[in-house]
Amino acid sequence: MESRAAVDDAALGREAWSVLDANSTGAATVPAPGLYPHQWNWDSTFVAIGLARWDTRRAGTELLSLLAGQWHTGMVPHIVFQPAHEEVYFPGPAIWRSTEHRAAPHGVCTSGLTQPPLQALALWWVWRHAADRDTAAALVRRIYPMLVAQHGYLTTSRDLGGGGLAAIVHPWESGMDDSPVWDAPLEALPPVRRAYRREEPSQWQPDSHHDRYMALVLGYRDSGYDPVYLRDEHPFAVEDPMFNGIWLASCQALAELAPVAGADAGPHREAAERIRAALLDRLWADGAFRVRDLRAGRLSSIRTVGSFGPMLDAGLPADRVAELVVTLESASFMGAAGYPVPSCEIRAPQFDRSCYWRGPSWVNTNWLLRRAAAVHGLAGLVRVLGSQTLRLVRQAGFRECFDPFDGSGRGSRDFSWSAALTLDLLADTVEC
């Protein structure tokens, strides 16, 4: 197992700040040096959450730089490209062609997909913890209308199943890119002709999920990013419990922020109630929330860390919360792992402890589940998720993800959300 010398809380905090400073562009924080040179939606929002208790202005700048890429439809893109590195990352601006779309922002290149709508929860976290209330209030008033537009986009353009939930139209929109719950929807796609590849046909490899990812991107792009195309023709449409659980929690956050912005909280509370009802009606089965493949008309048999996303809802019925906690603490997840929380249930045939979202533990989903446990007053679970996540980064550093059995680091080093959320967890340690 990879290990390093033990560090105390103060030293760990200094290391975290060093990572965030090194990964900062001045306005945004890239996920990691080298491999991820642009601003990613989910990553930047977790960075803002991690900064909230320590630096209100920098947290606000992080959110504003992301929202500079917001489309006029309200869609917040999953990547905002940094001009100096446009050609370094594939697929880059030349593939997405956002500048050709009249709804895209002027002078900013973005992707055409979105990611979980965590921004309202992040803004509320900044507001809740800010020492400078005037600065935080001004930030809320500035960002609140953007987030209302974002939620409006999800309601009008992404309820592809007509049941009140937002559908994702690409695995990248989940934030959990290669989770095994996407396997069946991807494998139902027709064989892909790799027209985007630069290689000669003789050099093409056998059809892969990545080729299907690109086919989904190109089909959506070539439709002109048309919501009618998504509803009627796009072959990948999935209702994800984590995405919708985050949306619900962000509706509740907007309800809390509405008075600060001089707005009515009522519509946000009503939206949260609608999403809760839809989650229970459409995604709950056999003691867990599951992904629904809208094209195949069925629920996934696989449970992942995303199954617990709706626990972020303070209004989730107590019996459902109790069932989810039993599953979370069972041998399928935390009960058989050395560290929380495996990204796929351990007993699934697709579980792979070394492969990205098919098994490893991630700081960001641990943070979300810790927040969910706090919402429901589960103090013991809050304590375990916090202490064991800090144990991971103390042992292996600020890695992209971690082996859930031995705690060794996986993926990129100096990963921004791992560093930022460590700062948030350390703040709780200080407050205690």
C-alpha positions in Angstrom: 0.0 0.0 0.0 1.1 3.5 -0.8 1.7 5.5 2.4 3.4 8.7 3.7 4.5 10.1 6.9 1.8 11.0 9.4 0.7 14.6 9.3 -1.3 16.6 11.9 -4.3 18.7 11.1 -2.4 22.0 10.7 0.1 20.4 8.3 -2.7 18.8 6.4 -4.5 22.1 6.1 -1.3 23.8 4.8 -0.8 21.0 2.2 -4.5 21.4 1.1 -4.0 25.2 0.5 -0.8 24.5 -1.4 -2.7 22.2 -3.8 -5.5 24.7 -4.3 -3.1 27.6 -4.9 -1.0 25.6 -7.4 -4.2 24.5 -9.3 -5.7 28.0 -9.4 -5.9 30.0 -12.6 -6.7 33.2 -10.7 -10.5 32.9 -11.2 -11.0 29.2 -11.3 -9.4 26.0 -9.9 -8.6 23.2 -12.3 -9.1 19.7 -11.0 -5.5 18.6 -11.2 -2.3 19.6 -13.0 -1.7 18.3 -16.4 -4.5 15.9 -17.2 -7.4 18.3 -16.4 -6.4 21.8 -17.6 -9.9 23.3 -17.7 -12.7 24.2 -15.3 -15.1 21.4 -14.6 -18.6 22.1 -13.2 -18.7 19.6 -10.3 -15.1 20.0 -9.4 -15.2 23.8 -9.2 -18.4 23.6 -7.1 -16.9 21.3 -4.6 -13.9 23.6 -4.4 -16.3 26.5 -3.5 -17.8 24.3 -0.8 -14.4 23.5 0.7 -13.4 27.2 0.7 -16.7 28.4 2.2 -15.6 28.4 5.8 -12.2 29.9 5.1 -12.4 32.4 2.2 -15.8 33.8 1.2 -14.5 35.9 -1.7 -12.5 33.1 -3.3 -15.4 30.7 -3.0 -17.6 33.3 -4.6 -15.1 33.9 -7.4 -15.0 30.1 -8.1 -18.8 30.0 -8.5 -18.9 33.1 -10.6 -16.2 31.9 -13.0 -18.1 28.7 -13.6 -21.4 30.6 -14.1 -19.7 32.8 -16.7 -20.1 29.8 -18.9 -23.9 29.5 -18.3 -26.0 29.4 -21.5 -29.0 31.7 -22.0 -31.2 28.6 -21.6 -30.0 28.4 -18.0 -27.8 25.3 -18.6 -24.5 25.4 -16.7 -21.9 23.5 -18.8 -19.8 20.7 -17.4 -16.6 22.2 -18.8 -15.6 25.9 -19.2 -12.5 25.9 -21.3 -9.3 27.8 -20.5 -8.1 29.5 -23.7 -4.5 28.8 -23.1 -5.1 25.0 -23.0 -7.9 24.6 -25.6 -5.9 22.1 -27.7 -4.5 20.1 -24.8 -7.7 18.3 -23.8 -9.9 16.0 -25.9 -12.8 16.6 -26.6 -12.0 20.3 -26.8 -13.9 23.4 -28.2 -13.4 22.2 -31.8 -15.6 19.2 -31.0 -18.3 21.0 -28.9 -18.6 24.1 -31.2 -20.5 26.0 -28.5 -19.6 29.3 -30.1 -21.8 28.4 -33.1 -24.9 28.2 -30.8 -26.9 31.4 -30.2 -27.7 30.3 -26.6 -24.0 29.9 -25.6 -22.2 32.7 -23.8 -20.3 35.2 -25.9 -16.5 34.9 -25.7 -16.4 31.7 -23.6 -16.0 28.2 -25.0 -17.8 25.5 -23.2 -19.1 21.9 -23.5 -22.8 21.3 -24.4 -23.5 19.0 -21.4 -24.2 19.8 -17.8 -23.5 18.1 -14.4 -25.3 17.7 -11.1 -26.8 21.1 -10.1 -24.8 21.4 -6.9 -24.3 25.2 -7.1 -27.3 26.3 -5.0 -26.2 24.0 -2.2 -22.7 25.4 -2.5 -23.9 29.0 -2.4 -26.0 28.2 0.7 -22.9 26.6 2.3 -21.0 29.8 1.6 -23.8 32.0 3.0 -24.1 29.7 6.1 -20.5 29.9 7.0 -19.4 33.4 5.9 -18.0 35.6 8.5 -18.4 38.6 6.2 -22.2 38.7 6.0 -22.4 41.7 3.7 -20.0 40.1 1.1 -22.0 36.8 1.3 -25.3 38.6 0.9 -24.1 40.5 -2.2 -22.9 37.2 -3.6 -26.3 35.5 -3.0 -28.1 38.4 -4.7 -25.8 38.2 -7.7 -25.9 34.4 -8.2 -29.5 33.6 -7.1 -31.1 34.6 -10.5 -28.6 32.4 -12.4 -29.5 29.4 -10.3 -33.2 30.0 -10.7 -32.5 29.9 -14.5 -30.5 26.7 -14.1 -33.3 25.0 -12.3 -35.8 26.3 -14.9 -33.7 24.7 -17.6 -33.8 21.3 -15.8 -37.6 21.5 -15.4 -38.4 22.6 -19.0 -35.7 20.8 -21.0 -34.6 17.7 -19.0 -37.8 16.1 -17.8 -37.6 13.6 -20.7 -39.6 11.0 -18.9 -42.4 13.3 -18.0 -42.4 12.2 -14.4 -40.8 15.2 -12.7 -37.1 14.2 -12.7 -34.2 15.5 -14.7 -32.7 13.1 -17.1 -29.0 13.0 -17.9 -28.2 12.5 -21.6 -24.5 11.4 -21.3 -22.6 9.5 -18.6 -20.4 12.6 -18.2 -23.4 14.5 -16.9 -23.5 12.3 -13.8 -20.0 13.2 -12.6 -19.5 9.5 -12.2 -18.3 8.8 -15.7 -17.7 5.1 -16.0 -20.1 3.8 -13.3 -21.4 0.3 -14.2 -25.0 1.6 -14.2 -24.3 3.2 -17.6 -23.1 -0.1 -19.2 -26.5 -1.3 -20.3 -27.7 2.0 -21.8 -24.4 2.4 -23.6 -24.4 -1.2 -24.9 -27.8 -0.7 -26.3 -26.5 1.9 -28.7 -25.7 0.8 -32.3 -22.1 0.1 -33.3 -20.2 3.4 -33.6 -18.4 4.6 -36.7 -15.5 6.6 -35.3 -15.7 9.6 -37.6 -14.1 11.8 -35.0 -10.8 9.9 -34.9 -7.7 11.2 -36.5 -6.2 7.7 -37.1 -6.5 5.8 -40.3 -9.3 3.2 -40.3 -6.8 0.4 -40.2 -5.6 1.7 -36.8 -9.1 1.8 -35.2 -9.6 -0.3 -32.1 -12.7 -2.4 -31.5 -15.8 -0.5 -30.5 -15.6 0.8 -26.9 -17.7 2.8 -24.4 -15.5 5.9 -25.1 -16.5 5.7 -28.8 -20.1 5.6 -27.7 -19.5 8.6 -25.4 -18.3 10.5 -28.4 -21.2 9.4 -30.6 -23.6 10.8 -28.0 -21.7 14.1 -28.0 -21.7 14.4 -31.8 -25.3 13.5 -32.1 -26.4 16.1 -29.6 -24.1 18.7 -31.1 -25.3 18.1 -34.6 -28.9 18.5 -33.5 -28.0 22.1 -32.5 -28.3 21.1 -28.8 -32.0 20.8 -29.4 -34.2 19.8 -26.4 -36.8 18.2 -28.7 -34.0 16.0 -30.1 -33.2 14.9 -26.6 -36.8 14.0 -25.9 -37.6 12.2 -29.2 -34.3 10.9 -30.7 -31.3 10.9 -28.4 -30.5 7.3 -27.5 -29.2 7.8 -24.0 -31.7 9.2 -21.4 -31.3 8.2 -17.8 -32.9 9.3 -14.5 -30.1 9.3 -11.9 -30.8 9.3 -8.2 -27.6 11.3 -7.3 -28.3 14.0 -9.9 -31.9 14.4 -8.8 -31.1 14.1 -5.1 -28.6 17.0 -5.5 -31.2 18.9 -7.5 -33.7 18.4 -4.7 -31.2 19.6 -2.0 -30.4 22.6 -4.2 -34.1 23.5 -4.4 -34.2 23.4 -0.6 -31.0 25.6 -0.6 -32.7 28.1 -2.9 -35.7 28.3 -0.6 -33.3 29.2 2.2 -31.5 31.8 0.1 -34.6 33.4 -1.4 -35.3 35.8 1.4 -31.7 37.1 1.1 -32.3 37.7 -2.6 -35.7 39.3 -1.9 -37.5 36.5 -3.6 -40.3 34.0 -2.7 -39.2 30.7 -1.3 -42.4 29.0 -2.0 -41.7 27.8 -5.6 -38.5 26.2 -4.5 -40.2 24.3 -1.7 -42.9 23.1 -4.1 -40.2 22.0 -6.6 -38.5 20.0 -3.8 -41.7 18.3 -2.9 -42.3 17.3 -6.6 -38.8 15.9 -7.0 -39.2 13.9 -3.7 -42.5 12.4 -4.9 -41.0 11.5 -8.3 -37.9 9.9 -6.8 -40.0 7.7 -4.5 -42.4 6.8 -7.3 -39.9 6.3 -10.2 -36.5 5.3 -8.7 -37.2 3.4 -5.4 -37.2 -0.4 -5.6 -36.1 -3.2 -3.3 -34.8 -0.9 -0.5 -32.7 1.5 -2.6 -32.9 4.3 -5.2 -31.9 3.0 -8.7 -31.1 4.5 -12.1 -33.9 4.4 -14.6 -33.1 3.9 -18.2 -35.8 5.8 -20.0 -35.1 4.2 -23.4 -35.3 0.7 -22.1 -38.0 1.4 -19.6 -36.3 -0.3 -16.7 -34.4 0.2 -13.4 -30.8 -0.8 -13.0 -30.1 -3.9 -10.9 -26.9 -2.4 -9.7 -26.6 -0.2 -6.6 -23.9 2.4 -6.5 -22.9 5.4 -4.3 -25.4 7.4 -6.3 -28.2 5.3 -4.8 -27.8 7.3 -1.6 -28.0 10.8 -3.2 -31.7 11.3 -2.2 -30.6 11.1 1.4 -29.6 14.8 1.0 -33.3 15.5 1.3 -34.3 16.5 4.9 -37.9 15.5 4.0 -37.2 12.0 2.9 -39.4 9.6 4.9 -37.7 8.1 7.9 -38.4 4.5 6.9 -36.7 5.1 3.6 -33.7 6.7 5.3 -33.4 3.8 7.7 -33.4 1.3 4.8 -30.7 3.3 3.0 -28.5 3.4 6.1 -28.8 -0.4 6.5 -27.7 -0.8 2.9 -24.8 1.7 3.3 -23.5 0.1 6.4 -23.9 -3.5 5.1 -21.3 -5.7 3.5 -22.3 -4.4 0.1 -20.7 -1.1 0.9 -19.1 0.2 4.2 -19.4 -3.1 6.1 -16.9 -5.0 4.0 -14.6 -2.1 3.0 -11.8 -0.7 5.0 -12.6 2.9 4.0 -15.9 4.6 3.0 -17.6 4.6 0.5 -17.1 2.2 -2.4 -18.5 3.8 -5.5 -20.1 0.5 -6.6 -21.6 -2.2 -4.4 -18.8 -4.7 -3.6 -20.9 -7.8 -4.4 -21.8 -6.7 -7.9 -19.9 -8.5 -10.7 -18.9 -5.2 -12.1 -17.1 -4.1 -9.0 -13.5 -3.2 -9.6 -11.6 -1.7 -6.6 -9.0 0.0 -9.0 -11.2 1.4 -11.7 -12.5 4.9 -11.3 -16.3 4.9 -10.5 -16.5 1.1 -10.6 -15.3 0.6 -7.0 -12.9 3.2 -5.5 -13.8 5.6 -2.8 -14.0 9.4 -3.5 -13.8 12.3 -1.2 -16.6 14.2 -2.8 -19.2 11.5 -2.5 -18.1 10.8 1.0 -18.6 14.5 1.7 -22.1 14.3 0.2 -23.1 11.3 2.2 -21.7 12.9 5.4 -23.9 15.9 4.7 -26.8 13.6 4.1 -26.2 11.9 7.4 -26.0 15.3 9.2 -29.3 16.3 7.6 -31.0 13.3 9.3 -29.2 13.6 12.6 -27.1 10.5 12.2 -24.2 11.6 14.4 -22.3 8.3 14.4 -22.4 8.0 10.6 -21.3 11.7 10.3 -18.3 11.0 12.6 -17.2 7.8 10.7 -17.5 9.3 7.3 -15.5 12.4 8.4 -12.8 10.7 10.3 -12.2 7.9 7.7 -12.1 10.3 4.8 -9.5 12.4 6.6 -7.6 9.1 7.3 -7.5 8.5 3.5 -5.9 11.8 2.7 -3.5 11.6 5.6 -2.2 8.3 4.4 -2.2 8.7 0.6 -2.4 12.5 0.0 -5.0 14.4 -2.1 -5.6 11.8 -4.7 -8.4 11.7 -7.2 -9.8 8.5 -5.6 -8.8 5.7 -3.2 -8.8 1.9 -2.9 -11.7 1.2 -0.5 -9.9 -1.8 1.0 -6.3 -0.6 1.7 -6.7 3.2 1.3 -4.0 3.5 -1.4 -4.4 6.5 -3.8 -5.7 6.1 -7.3 -5.8 8.5 -10.3 -4.4 12.0 -10.3 -2.3 13.5 -7.5 -3.0 16.9 -6.0 -6.7 16.7 -6.8 -8.5 19.9 -6.0 -11.8 18.7 -4.6 -10.0 16.3 -2.3 -7.9 19.2 -1.0 -10.8 21.6 -0.7 -13.2 19.2 1.0 -10.4 18.2 3.4 -10.4 21.9 4.5 -14.1 21.7 5.2 -13.7 18.4 7.2 -10.9 20.0 9.1 -13.0 23.0 10.0 -15.5 20.6 11.7 -12.6 19.1 13.6 -11.5 22.6 14.8 -15.1 23.5 15.7 -15.4 20.3 17.7 
